[in-house]
Amino acid sequence: QGSELSGWAMGRWTYEGIDLNHNFADLNTALWDAEDNDLVPHEFPNHYIPIPEYYTFANATVAPETRAVIDWMQRYPFVLSANLHGGELVVTYPFDMTRTYWKAQELTPTADDGVFRWLATVYATSNLAMASEERRLCHYDDFIRFGNIINGANWHTVPGSMNDFSYLHTNCFEITVELSCDKFPHASELPVEWENNRESLLLYMEQVHRGIKGVVRDSDTEEGIANAIISVDGINHDVRT
């Protein structure tokens, strides 16, 4: 159909009619309800939130692709991730779902908002298309004045996003990169798209070396302790070894 002319929904749904971008379990609502009732973290966890039982039923509307990714995430302790989208030039970070359920847009930061803003900024400032002085608006949203990053929920709410699920169900911090105005670039344009994103992809991956690393050991046996919960004062989101 030509550059930038295809509809945003083109190719979005699977053969079974499932939108993979909204197909992960909604763990946000359970967490926020527990927070509102002052149950976190002594009665309800602030991390590793379990998948609700309804989501595991055989007849649940969960794509096999989604189940496979969740299984993958549960088997490997990822700590950093990004999913790549097209159609805009902006980097979004969790939460993707608005806390006020009836609002289409609302700033909804995580407990690790500073880290997520940093991760998004690393990508956006090193992406050649986003950082270009000749940068134009893709459509009607002006992300340039925000440094080409935005809280996902403050752009548009996405219940069941992979970003929110990764953060609440695993140790993984994940962002979404909208890496091109053109959702369907022509083959001849792919080398330029690669150059626009190559350095930002590498710099983003290097961020795994930030922060505190180490091994939690038993003081008597020196053996490593699996699933030790690590809490940081002032951040209501723990991680596990």
LINZI-V324608 format. One record per pair of residues at least 4 apart in sequence whose C-alpha atoms are under 8 Angstrom apart, sorted by the first residue. I is the first residue (numbers start at 1). GAP is how many residues later the second one is. Records with the same first field share a line. If there is no record, write none. Layout:
I->GAP  GAP
//
This chain:
1->4  5
2->4
3->179  181  182  183
4->83  177  178  179  180  181
6->4  177  178
8->4  79  175
9->4
12->7  8
13->4  5  6  7
14->4  5  6
16->47
18->5  43  44  45
19->4
20->4  43  46
21->137  139  140  141
22->136  137  138  139  140
23->38  39  40  43  137  138  139
24->38  42  136  137  138  141
25->26  27  30  135  136  140
26->4  133  134  135  139
27->4  22  23  24  25  133  137  138  141  142
28->4  69  71  136  140
29->4  70
30->4
31->4  9  13  14  15  18
32->4  67
33->4
34->4  5  6  10
35->4  5
39->4  5
40->4  5  6
41->4  5
45->4
46->122  190  191  192
47->120  121  122  123  124  190  191  192
48->120  121  122  123
49->119  120
50->119
51->4  5  118
52->4
53->4
54->6
55->5  6  7
56->4
62->4  5
63->4
64->4
65->4
66->4
67->4
68->4
69->4
70->4
71->4
72->4
73->4  5  97
74->96
77->93  94  95
78->92  93  94
79->92  93  94  129
80->92  93  94  125  128
81->91  92  93  94
82->92  93  94  95
83->91  92  93  94
84->92  93  94  95
85->91  92  93  94  98
86->91  92  93  94  95  96  97  98
87->51  91  92  93  94  95  96
88->50  51  90  91  92  93  94  95
89->40  41  49  54  59  88  89  90  91  92
90->34  40  53  58  59  60  87  88  89
91->29  30  32  33  57  58  59  84  85  86  87  88
92->28  57  58  59  60  83  84  85  86
93->23  24  27  56  57  58  59  70  81  82  83
94->14  15  16  22  57  58  59  69  70  80  81
95->13  14  15  56  57  58  68  69
96->12  55  56  57  58  60  61  62  63  65  67  68
97->11  55  56  59  60  61  62  63  64  67
98->5  6  7  8  9  10  55  56  59  60
99->7  9
100->6
103->54
104->49  52  53
105->48  49  50  51  52
106->47  48  49  50  51
107->44  46  47
108->43  45  46
109->4  42
111->124  125  126
112->4  123  125
113->4
114->4
115->4
116->4  57  59
117->4  32
118->4
119->4  56  85  88
120->4  29  55
121->4  26  27  28
122->4  78  81  82
123->4  77  78  80  81
124->6  7  23  24  25  76
125->5  6  22  75
126->4  5  73  74  77
127->4  69  70  72  73
128->4  67  68  69
129->6  51  67
130->5  14  18
131->4
137->4  5  6  7
138->43
139->42
142->4
143->4  5  6  7
144->4
146->4
150->4  5
151->4
152->4  5  6
153->4  5
160->4  5
161->4
162->4
163->4  10  11  12  13
164->4  10
165->4  5
166->4  5  6  7  8
167->4  5  6  7
171->68  69
179->18
180->13
185->4  5
186->4
189->4
190->4
191->4
192->4
193->4
194->4
195->4
196->4
197->4
198->4
199->4
200->4
201->4
202->4
203->4
215->9  26
216->8  9  12  25
217->4  5  6  7  8
218->4  5  6  7
225->16
226->14  15
227->13  14
228->12  13
229->9  10  11  12
230->8  9  10  11
231->4  5  6  7  8
232->4  5  6
//
